[in-house]
Amino acid sequence: MSAGEPGPRQGAAGPRQQSSDKDAADSPQQTGPEAAEAEDKQEEQDQPQDAWSARRDLVDHSPKAMGVGDNARFGGSLVAGDQHGVSGGLVAGDVIMGSKTEVYHFGVSGVSTTSHGSGEVPVSTLDRLAPYFVTDESLFESLLSRLRTERVIVLSGPHFTGRRTAALMLLRRLGVSPIRSLVRDTTPAQLVQQLGGQHSAKGYVLCDLTTRRDQPLREPHLLAARDQLAEDDAYLVITVGPMAALEDIAAVEWKPPSPADVLKRHLLELTGEATTDRLLALPAVSTFLERDHQLREVASFAKHLKRYADGEVTEEAVGTFSLFTLESQVQEWFDENEELIPLRDKAFLIALAAFDGGPYALTAELSDLLYAFLQDTADSALQPQVPVFGTHIGKRLQLARAQGYLEEENTEWGPVTQSKAAFLDNRVSLVLLREVWTGHPSARPALVHWLQQLAGDGRPLVRTRAASTVAVLAYADLPSTMALVIEPWATSHLFRHRLVAVNSLTLAHLLEAPNIPSILDSWCESEDPAMRWVAIRAYGLIGAERPEQTLAALWSAVRKEYEPLLDEDGDEEDIDEVMVKQLAQSVELLLLSPAGEQVLAELLHRLDQDRAVHDLALRGFLSACARRKDDARDGRPLILDWYATSAADGGRAAGGIARLWRSALDDRRRTRAALEELGDWVRAADHDPATEWALAGLLPALVTTASERQRLSHLLRTVRGEDGAAPPPVATRLLTVLPNRR
């Protein structure tokens, strides 16, 4: 849900909660009395979100790279999924830890973005580049024709797409010599001054012309340059990036060749046709080409493949080269000075890593918030300048090697189509977050402050992405992440902060960060009720991996909550109802997890052990009975569906479910809740024949005595229909399946 805080649903699944904090999220700009008032409002409206709907938000809003919805280790789905990970044979943890590839300098294109200095381009350089140049000849000829006519053209496109090589090849194809490279720091106003004079040439190339909003490249600049070029019988090719400021100029969009064509051309030049065919058949090569790699990376990969062909590197090193190039790109983004990649763009890259695959507008909004925090760290005296308009979405995504697209997003109002943004390579977010957290510690104060703001946001998507971001940080550096982020959330008096801690630990565990279960075991025994709350909620999400240990911890926790009843003057009002409710919801999630059979058997085994465990088992069971398929109002109850499947297969679960139902109906503290839930099942059966058949199979198993038959008969004769209407017709039909008992 992109806004609001959902809870149980109306009808069979319970009323769906409205956001307890949607309008109470404090604004970072508020100070003084306004901030205090907003914080008071937050605390007043802060309520724990029920575990089932919180799990639904976690599945809906977690990054796809983490594979939460398809993960069998994620306890909360009756259907087991596949191992989480990213394509290419690497699980998420491998991506976060890095390629461990031997670092050496990139070849022809160079990994560095250091600008080319001014001076004549050697003929040997042109001759060396020419054999590797790949292009669409028809398009290239049209560019040549335009350059001959206009004498100056502007090529626009992302960095590292072969624009400089194309510019040099255009001039070489024209046959002009010498060719001179102009410094990129040349401003539009200085352009004509760089042409002619004592350093005159017949061809000029200016790569990545420096422009600013207040100093754009305008048509008069090109007209003046064209006059000078015509006088000298010379030509000029200018390349600009996607964010260049242009005014009244029709730049030519450079369309780079395909990586596959470039790789083949390089291999043919470096090895030979037979070796090229053998190398291109490697699985690692296919995987590499499926990624969004720049041409400079393709050229370097060709050299790496030659080293493999020569026996200098292993096939494993070939397989991890793609990840190595990605790491180099991310390091490059954050090592560059502010002139090439401004701080605001770096903030956007971090925000996109956190909200990869999320709504673009949300990512941009929160990236400006992060920019303000980073600017405060860099220079607190300088106010961050955020242009309200003028930032082109497409150009911004080009810089980030990302794409925009339309996709449905689950919200509390139903599916809504939104404009989203995601990195072209789904590994970028994991690598980028690790690089910022471990490679640039000076950014930590701003990043922590930003995450704190996200954790208090009123939108579940924002809070979930705060948790997923922290999970990656925890995998990369668990001690620092625990101390700076997770523990402060876990000890917060606000439930929403604790829930973000729960999700952070859950996702970190799914990424296989170390020691998460032992942390939960320790917190479950803590004297701090907030930490116990976090551990209990997290058990419901990841406890299916080790159900016996998890349930033992929950039994111990509930006995601790029931200790007041052991005193002579103790009563039920002394029990912490909030904590017991969370324990029951964790049992609910475990029952509906892939470990449900084991959990059910353990509940039956411990059912009559003591009052605390008995109450927890029945409360957890009844909570699970309220859950519907696809969370639909009239959907088939998941527990009933489980019963029907088990009964048809002759499984033990059917008998266990029936026993728990009879225990709940016979328990004076649970009878009313059990009858209400069973009434909801009857109403659900009125909408679905399959549910009716399943319920008709269950009801006879709930009748072992005359009093049990009388109780169910009374329910079916008096149950009301939807909105208090007359008893549904299905109730009469179900009466006929009740067996007679003396």
C-alpha positions in Angstrom: 0.0 0.0 0.0 1.6 3.2 -1.0 -0.2 5.2 1.7 -2.0 4.5 4.9 -1.5 1.7 7.4 -3.6 -1.3 6.6 -4.8 -3.6 9.3 -7.3 -6.5 9.4 -10.0 -6.4 6.8 -13.7 -5.9 7.2 -16.0 -8.9 7.3 -14.5 -12.3 7.4 -11.0 -11.0 7.8 -11.9 -8.2 10.2 -12.1 -4.5 9.7 -9.2 -3.1 7.8 -7.4 -0.5 9.9 -6.9 3.0 8.6 -3.4 4.4 9.0 -2.7 5.3 12.6 0.0 7.6 11.6 -0.7 8.6 8.0 -1.3 12.3 8.9 0.9 12.3 11.9 4.3 11.8 10.2 6.4 14.7 11.4 7.9 16.9 8.8 11.7 17.5 9.0 11.1 21.2 8.5 9.0 21.6 11.6 10.6 23.1 14.7 9.6 24.4 18.1 5.9 24.1 19.1 4.8 22.8 15.7 7.3 19.9 15.9 6.2 19.1 19.5 2.5 19.2 18.5 3.2 16.9 15.5 5.1 14.4 17.8 2.3 14.4 20.3 -0.2 13.6 17.6 2.0 10.8 16.4 2.1 9.3 19.8 -1.6 9.6 20.3 -2.4 7.9 17.0 0.4 5.3 17.2 -1.1 1.8 17.3 0.5 -1.6 16.5 -0.4 -2.8 13.0 -1.6 -6.4 13.0 1.0 -8.9 12.0 -0.9 -10.3 9.0 -1.4 -6.9 7.3 2.2 -5.9 8.2 3.4 -9.0 6.5 1.3 -8.2 3.5 2.9 -4.7 3.3 6.4 -6.3 3.6 5.6 -8.6 0.6 4.0 -5.9 -1.5 6.6 -3.2 -1.0 10.0 -5.0 -0.6 12.4 -4.6 -3.5 12.1 -7.3 -6.1 15.8 -8.1 -5.9 15.2 -9.5 -2.4 12.6 -11.9 -3.7 10.5 -11.7 -0.5 7.2 -12.9 -2.1 8.8 -16.0 -3.7 11.0 -17.0 -0.8 10.3 -20.3 0.9 12.2 -19.2 4.0 9.8 -16.3 4.5 7.3 -17.7 7.0 3.9 -16.4 6.1 2.8 -18.3 3.0 1.3 -21.7 2.6 3.0 -21.9 -0.7 6.7 -22.4 -0.7 8.8 -20.4 -3.2 12.2 -20.4 -4.7 15.5 -19.3 -3.3 15.7 -15.6 -3.3 18.3 -13.9 -5.4 19.1 -12.0 -8.6 19.6 -13.5 -12.0 22.9 -14.6 -13.2 23.6 -17.2 -10.5 24.3 -14.8 -7.7 22.1 -14.5 -4.6 21.7 -11.1 -3.0 24.3 -11.7 -0.3 26.9 -12.5 -3.0 26.2 -9.2 -4.7 26.4 -7.2 -1.4 29.7 -8.9 -0.5 31.3 -8.0 -3.8 33.0 -9.7 -6.8 36.4 -10.2 -5.1 37.8 -9.9 -8.7 41.3 -8.8 -9.1 41.2 -5.1 -9.8 43.2 -3.8 -12.8 42.7 -0.8 -14.9 40.2 -0.9 -17.7 41.6 -0.9 -21.2 40.7 1.0 -24.3 37.8 3.1 -22.9 39.2 3.5 -19.4 37.1 3.4 -16.3 38.1 6.9 -15.3 36.0 9.9 -16.4 39.0 12.2 -16.3 38.5 14.7 -19.1 40.7 14.5 -22.2 43.1 17.3 -22.3 43.5 19.8 -25.1 45.9 18.9 -27.9 46.2 17.2 -31.2 44.8 13.6 -31.4 47.7 11.4 -32.7 47.0 9.6 -35.9 48.1 6.4 -34.2 45.2 6.8 -31.7 42.7 7.1 -34.6 44.2 4.1 -36.4 44.0 2.0 -33.1 40.3 2.9 -32.5 39.1 2.5 -36.1 39.1 -1.4 -36.3 37.1 -1.6 -33.1 34.5 1.0 -34.2 31.0 -0.5 -34.7 28.1 1.5 -36.1 25.0 1.5 -38.2 26.5 2.6 -41.5 23.3 4.3 -42.8 22.9 6.4 -39.7 26.6 7.2 -39.7 26.4 8.3 -43.3 23.5 10.7 -42.4 25.6 12.1 -39.7 28.5 12.6 -42.1 26.3 14.4 -44.5 25.0 16.7 -41.9 28.5 17.5 -40.6 29.7 18.3 -44.2 26.8 20.7 -44.6 26.6 22.4 -41.2 30.3 22.0 -40.2 29.3 21.5 -36.5 27.0 19.0 -34.9 26.1 18.2 -31.3 25.9 14.6 -30.3 23.8 13.9 -27.2 23.7 10.8 -25.2 24.6 9.0 -21.9 28.2 8.8 -20.9 30.3 5.8 -22.1 28.1 5.0 -25.1 31.0 5.6 -27.6 30.2 9.3 -28.3 33.9 10.4 -28.3 34.9 7.5 -30.5 32.0 8.3 -32.9 33.1 12.0 -33.0 36.7 11.0 -33.9 35.6 8.5 -36.5 33.3 11.1 -38.1 36.2 13.5 -38.5 38.5 10.7 -39.7 35.9 9.5 -42.2 35.8 13.1 -43.6 39.5 12.8 -44.2 40.4 16.0 -42.2 43.7 16.3 -40.4 45.0 17.3 -38.0 42.3 16.7 -35.4 42.4 18.6 -32.2 40.7 17.8 -28.9 39.4 20.8 -26.9 39.2 20.9 -23.1 35.8 20.1 -21.7 36.0 23.1 -19.4 35.4 25.3 -22.4 32.3 27.3 -21.8 29.8 28.0 -24.6 30.9 31.7 -24.7 34.5 30.6 -25.1 33.8 28.1 -27.9 34.6 30.2 -30.9 37.9 31.4 -29.2 39.2 27.8 -29.2 38.9 27.6 -33.0 41.6 28.8 -35.4 44.6 30.8 -34.2 48.0 29.4 -33.5 46.5 25.9 -32.6 44.3 25.7 -35.7 43.2 22.4 -37.0 40.9 21.0 -39.7 38.9 18.9 -37.2 37.9 19.6 -33.6 36.2 17.4 -31.0 34.9 18.8 -27.8 33.7 16.0 -25.4 31.2 16.8 -22.7 31.0 20.5 -23.1 30.5 22.2 -19.8 27.1 23.9 -19.5 25.1 25.3 -16.7 21.5 26.5 -16.3 22.8 30.0 -16.4 25.3 29.3 -19.2 23.5 27.0 -21.7 24.8 26.3 -25.2 22.7 28.5 -27.5 22.2 28.8 -31.2 24.3 32.0 -31.5 27.3 30.1 -30.1 27.0 27.5 -32.9 26.5 30.1 -35.5 29.6 32.0 -34.5 31.6 28.7 -34.4 30.2 27.8 -37.9 31.4 31.1 -39.4 34.9 30.5 -38.0 35.0 26.9 -39.2 33.9 27.9 -42.7 36.6 30.5 -42.8 39.2 27.8 -41.8 37.5 25.0 -43.8 37.3 23.0 -40.6 34.7 20.8 -38.8 33.6 20.5 -35.1 31.8 17.7 -33.3 30.6 18.4 -29.8 29.3 15.7 -27.4 27.0 16.5 -24.4 25.5 14.4 -21.7 21.8 13.9 -21.0 21.8 16.7 -18.4 23.4 19.4 -20.6 21.8 22.8 -20.8 20.8 23.4 -24.4 18.8 26.3 -25.8 17.3 26.5 -29.3 19.6 23.7 -30.5 18.5 20.4 -32.1 21.1 18.0 -30.8 21.5 14.7 -32.6 20.8 11.7 -30.3 23.6 9.2 -30.5 22.4 5.6 -30.8 25.2 3.3 -29.7 25.8 -0.1 -31.3 24.7 -3.2 -29.4 27.0 -4.6 -26.8 27.0 -8.0 -28.5 28.3 -6.5 -31.8 30.9 -4.5 -30.0 32.1 -7.6 -28.0 32.3 -9.7 -31.2 34.3 -7.0 -33.0 36.8 -6.7 -30.2 37.2 -10.4 -29.8 37.8 -10.8 -33.6 40.5 -8.2 -33.4 42.1 -9.6 -30.2 41.9 -13.3 -31.0 40.5 -14.8 -34.1 37.3 -16.2 -35.5 37.5 -19.7 -34.0 38.5 -18.4 -30.5 35.8 -15.7 -30.8 33.1 -18.3 -31.5 34.3 -20.5 -28.6 34.3 -17.5 -26.2 30.9 -16.2 -27.2 29.4 -19.7 -26.4 30.4 -19.4 -22.8 27.4 -19.1 -20.4 29.1 -16.3 -18.5 29.2 -14.3 -21.8 25.5 -14.7 -22.3 24.8 -13.6 -18.8 27.1 -10.6 -19.2 25.3 -9.5 -22.4 22.0 -9.7 -20.7 23.1 -7.0 -18.3 23.0 -3.3 -19.1 26.7 -2.9 -19.6 28.4 0.2 -21.1 30.5 -0.1 -24.2 33.7 0.6 -22.2 32.8 -2.3 -20.0 32.2 -4.5 -23.0 35.6 -3.6 -24.4 37.2 -4.4 -21.1 35.3 -7.7 -20.9 36.8 -8.6 -24.3 40.3 -8.1 -23.0 39.3 -10.2 -19.9 38.1 -13.0 -22.2 41.4 -12.9 -24.1 43.2 -13.4 -20.8 40.9 -16.4 -20.1 41.6 -17.8 -23.6 45.3 -17.4 -22.9 45.0 -19.3 -19.5 45.7 -16.2 -17.4 42.3 -16.1 -15.5 39.8 -18.8 -14.5 36.2 -19.2 -15.8 35.0 -18.1 -12.3 36.8 -14.8 -12.8 35.0 -14.5 -16.1 31.7 -15.1 -14.4 32.3 -12.4 -11.7 33.6 -9.8 -14.1 30.1 -8.3 -14.7 29.7 -7.7 -11.0 33.2 -6.1 -10.8 32.3 -3.6 -13.6 29.2 -2.7 -11.7 31.1 -2.1 -8.5 33.6 0.1 -10.5 30.6 2.1 -11.8 29.2 2.7 -8.4 32.5 3.7 -6.9 33.0 6.1 -9.8 29.6 7.8 -9.1 30.6 8.6 -5.6 34.3 9.3 -6.2 33.6 12.0 -8.8 33.8 15.6 -7.7 30.7 17.8 -7.4 31.2 19.4 -10.7 30.7 16.1 -12.7 28.1 14.6 -10.4 26.5 17.1 -8.1 25.6 16.2 -4.5 21.9 16.3 -5.4 22.4 13.7 -8.1 24.3 11.5 -5.7 21.4 11.8 -3.2 19.1 10.7 -6.0 21.2 7.7 -6.7 21.0 6.6 -3.0 17.3 7.2 -2.9 16.8 5.2 -6.1 18.8 2.4 -4.5 16.4 2.4 -1.5 13.3 2.8 -3.7 14.4 0.7 -6.7 11.2 -0.2 -8.6 9.1 2.2 -6.6 7.2 5.3 -7.8 9.5 7.9 -9.3 7.8 10.9 -7.8 8.2 9.4 -4.3 11.9 8.6 -5.0 12.6 12.1 -6.2 10.7 13.7 -3.3 12.7 11.7 -0.7 16.0 12.1 -2.5 15.7 15.9 -2.0 15.2 15.3 1.7 18.4 13.2 1.8 20.2 15.9 -0.2 19.3 18.4 2.5 20.8 16.2 5.1 24.0 15.5 3.1 24.4 19.2 2.4 24.2 19.9 6.1 27.0 17.4 6.7 29.1 18.8 3.8 28.6 22.5 4.7 25.9 23.4 7.2 26.2 27.1 6.3 25.2 26.5 2.7 21.4 26.1 2.2 20.6 23.3 -0.3 19.3 24.6 -3.6 16.5 22.4 -5.0 15.0 23.6 -8.3 11.2 23.2 -8.1 11.0 22.7 -11.9 13.4 21.9 -14.7 14.7 18.4 -13.8 13.9 16.2 -16.7 13.0 12.7 -15.6 14.5 10.9 -18.6 17.8 12.6 -18.3 18.0 11.9 -14.6 17.3 8.2 -15.1 19.9 8.1 -17.9 22.5 9.3 -15.6 21.6 6.6 -13.1 21.4 3.9 -15.8 17.8 3.4 -14.9 14.5 3.2 -16.7 11.0 4.5 -16.1 7.9 2.4 -16.7 4.2 2.1 -15.7 3.2 -0.6 -13.3 0.4 -1.4 -10.9 1.1 -0.7 -7.2 -1.0 -2.2 -4.4 -2.6 0.4 -2.2 -5.2 0.5 0.5 -7.6 1.7 -2.3 -6.8 -1.2 -4.5 -4.2 -1.5 -7.4 -3.2 1.8 -8.9 -1.0 2.3 -12.0 2.0 4.5 -11.2 5.1 5.8 -13.0 8.0 3.9 -11.5 11.8 3.9 -11.8 14.3 1.1 -11.5 17.9 0.5 -12.3 18.4 -1.5 -15.5 20.6 -3.9 -13.5 18.8 -5.2 -10.5 22.1 -5.6 -8.6 22.9 -1.9 -8.5 20.8 -1.1 -5.4 22.6 -3.7 -3.3 26.1 -2.7 -4.4 25.4 1.0 -4.1 24.0 0.8 -0.6 27.0 -1.2 0.5 29.4 1.2 -1.1 27.9 4.3 0.5 27.6 2.7 4.0 31.1 1.0 4.1 33.0 3.1 1.6 31.9 6.6 2.6 31.5 6.7 6.5 31.2 10.5 6.4 27.8 10.1 4.8 26.5 7.9 7.7 25.1 10.8 9.9 23.0 12.1 7.0 21.9 8.6 5.9 20.9 7.6 9.5 18.9 10.9 9.9 17.2 10.2 6.6 16.3 6.6 7.5 14.8 7.9 10.8 12.5 10.2 8.9 11.5 7.3 6.6 10.7 5.1 9.5 8.2 7.7 10.8 6.6 8.3 7.4 2.9 7.6 7.1 3.2 5.5 3.9 3.9 1.7 4.4 5.9 1.6 1.2 8.3 4.2 2.6 8.7 2.5 5.9 9.2 -0.9 4.2 11.9 0.5 2.0 13.6 2.0 5.0 13.7 -1.5 6.4 15.0 -3.1 3.2 17.7 -0.5 3.0 18.8 -1.1 6.6 18.8 -4.9 5.9 21.4 -4.4 3.2 23.4 -2.2 5.5 23.2 -4.8 8.2 24.5 -7.5 5.9 27.4 -5.3 5.0 28.2 -4.1 8.6 26.0 -5.6 11.2 27.6 -4.1 14.4 27.3 -0.5 13.1 23.9 -0.9 11.7 22.5 -2.4 14.9 24.0 0.4 17.0 23.1 3.3 14.8 19.8 2.3 13.4 18.1 -1.0 14.4 18.5 -0.8 18.2 17.2 2.8 18.5 14.1 1.7 16.5 13.7 -1.5 18.5 13.7 0.4 21.8 11.4 3.2 20.6 8.1 3.9 22.3 6.5 4.2 18.9 5.1 1.0 17.5 5.8 2.1 13.9 9.5 2.4 14.6 9.6 -1.0 16.2 7.8 -2.5 13.2 10.5 -1.1 10.9 13.1 -2.8 13.2 11.1 -6.1 12.8 11.2 -5.8 9.0 14.8 -4.8 9.0 15.8 -7.9 10.9 13.6 -10.1 8.9 14.9 -8.9 5.6 18.5 -9.0 6.8 17.9 -12.6 7.8 16.5 -13.4 4.4 19.7 -11.9 2.9 21.5 -14.3 5.2 23.1 -11.7 7.4 24.7 -13.4 10.4 23.4 -13.9 13.9 19.8 -12.6 13.5 18.1 -15.6 15.2 20.5 -15.3 18.2 19.7 -11.6 18.4 16.0 -12.4 18.5 16.5 -15.1 21.2 18.3 -12.6 23.3 15.7 -9.8 22.9 12.9 -12.2 23.6 14.3 -12.7 27.1 15.1 -9.0 27.6 13.6 -6.9 30.4 12.8 -4.2 27.8 9.2 -4.8 26.7 9.9 -3.0 23.4 12.7 -5.3 22.5 10.6 -8.3 23.4 7.8 -7.0 21.2 10.2 -6.7 18.3 11.6 -10.2 18.8 8.1 -11.7 19.1 6.9 -10.1 15.9 10.0 -11.1 14.0 9.6 -14.7 15.2 6.3 -14.8 13.3 8.1 -13.9 10.1 11.3 -16.0 10.1 10.5 -18.6 12.8 9.2 -21.1 10.3 12.8 -22.1 9.6 13.1 -23.5 13.1 9.6 -24.0 14.4 10.5 -26.0 17.6 12.9 -23.4 18.9 10.7 -20.5 17.9 7.6 -22.0 19.6 9.7 -22.7 22.7 10.7 -19.1 22.9 7.0 -18.0 22.4 5.9 -20.4 25.2 8.5 -19.0 27.5 7.4 -15.4 26.6 3.7 -16.0 27.2 4.4 -17.7 30.6 6.3 -14.6 31.6 3.3 -12.5 30.7 0.9 -14.7 32.7 3.1 -14.6 35.8 0.8 -12.1 37.6 -1.9 -14.8 37.7 0.3 -16.9 39.9 0.0 -14.3 42.7 -2.9 -14.8 45.1 -4.3 -11.3 44.4 -3.4 -11.3 40.7 -6.1 -11.1 38.0 -6.3 -11.0 34.2 -6.2 -7.2 34.2 -2.5 -7.5 35.2 -1.6 -9.3 32.0 -0.1 -7.1 29.2 -2.8 -7.6 26.6 -0.7 -5.9 23.9 2.2 -8.3 24.3 -0.1 -11.4 24.5 -1.9 -10.3 21.3 1.5 -10.0 19.5 2.4 -13.5 20.7 -0.9 -14.8 19.3 -0.3 -13.1 16.0 3.1 -14.7 15.7 1.6 -18.1 16.3 -1.0 -17.2 13.6 1.8 -16.5 11.0 3.6 -19.7 11.9 0.5 -21.8 11.5 0.0 -20.3 8.0 3.7 -20.7 7.1 5.4 -23.6 5.2 6.1 -25.1 8.6 2.4 -25.2 9.4 2.2 -29.0 9.9 5.0 -28.9 12.5 3.5 -25.9 14.2 0.1 -27.5 14.4 1.6 -30.7 15.9 3.4 -28.6 18.5 0.3 -26.7 19.4 -1.6 -30.0 19.9 1.2 -31.4 22.0 1.3 -28.4 24.3 -2.4 -27.6 24.3 -3.1 -28.9 27.8 0.3 -28.2 29.3 -0.7 -25.0 31.2 -3.1 -22.0 31.1 -0.7 -19.6 29.4 0.3 -22.0 26.5 -3.4 -23.2 26.2 -4.6 -19.6 25.8 -1.9 -18.7 23.3 -2.5 -21.7 21.2 -6.2 -21.1 20.9 -5.8 -17.3 20.3 -3.2 -17.9 17.6 -5.4 -20.5 16.0 -8.5 -18.3 15.9 -6.5 -15.5 14.5 -5.3 -17.8 11.7 -9.0 -18.8 11.1 -9.8 -15.2 10.2 -7.4 -15.1 7.2 -8.9 -15.5 3.7 -7.4 -16.5 0.4 -6.0 -13.4 -1.3 -7.3 -11.4 1.7 -10.7 -11.1 -0.1 -13.7 -10.3 2.0 -15.6 -13.4 0.9 -12.5 -15.5 0.2 -12.1 -19.1 1.3 -10.7 -19.3 4.9 -7.1 -20.5 4.6 -7.4 -22.9 7.6 -10.6 -24.4 6.1 -8.9 -24.9 2.8 -6.0 -26.6 4.6 -8.5 -28.8 6.4 -10.2 -29.9 3.2 -6.9 -30.7 1.5 -5.7 -32.7 4.4 -8.9 -34.6 4.8 -9.0 -35.5 1.2 -5.4 -36.7 1.4 -5.8 -38.5 4.7 -3.4 -36.2 6.4 -3.1 -35.6 10.2 -3.7 -31.9 9.9 -7.4 -32.4 9.5 -7.8 -34.1 12.8 -5.6 -31.5 14.5 -7.6 -28.6 13.1 -10.9 -30.2 14.3 -9.4 -30.7 17.8 -8.4 -27.1 18.0 -11.8 -26.0 16.9 -13.5 -28.1 19.6 -11.1 -26.8 22.2 -11.8 -23.2 21.3 -15.6 -23.8 21.3 -15.4 -25.5 24.7 -13.2 -22.9 26.3 -15.4 -20.4 28.1 -12.9 -17.6 27.5 -12.8 -18.3 23.7 -16.4 -19.7 23.0 -17.8 -16.3 21.9 -14.8 -15.5 19.6 -14.9 -19.0 18.1 -18.6 -18.9 17.4 -18.2 -15.5 15.7 -15.5 -16.8 13.5 -17.4 -19.9 12.6 -20.3 -17.7 11.7 -18.0 -15.8 9.4 -17.1 -19.1 7.7 -20.8 -19.8 7.2 -21.3 -16.4 5.5 -18.3 -17.1 3.3 -19.8 -20.5 2.4 -22.9 -18.7 1.2 -20.7 -17.1 -1.6 -18.6 -20.0 -2.6 -19.7 -23.6 -3.2 -16.2 -25.0 -2.6 -16.2 -23.3 0.8 -19.6 -24.8 1.6 -18.4 -28.3 0.7 -15.3 -27.9 2.9 -17.3 -26.6 5.8 -19.8 -29.4 5.4 -16.8 -31.8 5.7 -15.5 -30.1 8.9 -18.7 -29.6 10.9 -19.3 -33.4 11.6 -15.8 -33.6 13.0 -16.7 -30.8 15.5 -19.6 -32.9 17.0 -18.5 -35.6 19.5 -21.1 -34.9 22.2 -24.8 -33.8 22.4 -23.8 -30.4 23.8 -21.4 -29.8 20.9 -24.2 -30.6 18.4 -26.6 -28.4 20.3 -24.1 -25.5 20.2 -23.5 -25.8 16.4 -27.2 -26.3 15.7 -28.0 -23.1 17.6 -25.3 -21.2 15.6 -26.6 -22.4 12.2 -30.2 -21.6 13.1 -29.5 -18.1 14.4 -26.5 -16.9 12.3 -27.3 -13.7 10.6 -26.5 -12.9 7.0 -24.5 -10.0 5.7 -25.2 -6.7 7.5 -27.7 -8.4 9.9 -29.9 -9.9 7.2 -31.9 -13.1 7.6 -29.9 -16.3 8.0 -28.2 -17.3 4.7 -29.7 -20.3 2.9 -26.4 -22.2 3.3 -27.0 -22.4 7.1 -30.0 -24.6 6.6 -28.2 -26.9 4.3 -25.3 -27.2 6.7 -27.7 -28.2 9.5 -28.3 -31.4 7.7 -24.7 -32.6 8.0 -24.6 -32.4 11.9 -24.6 -35.9 13.3 -26.9 -36.9 16.1 -25.2 -37.5 19.5 -26.8 -38.8 22.7 
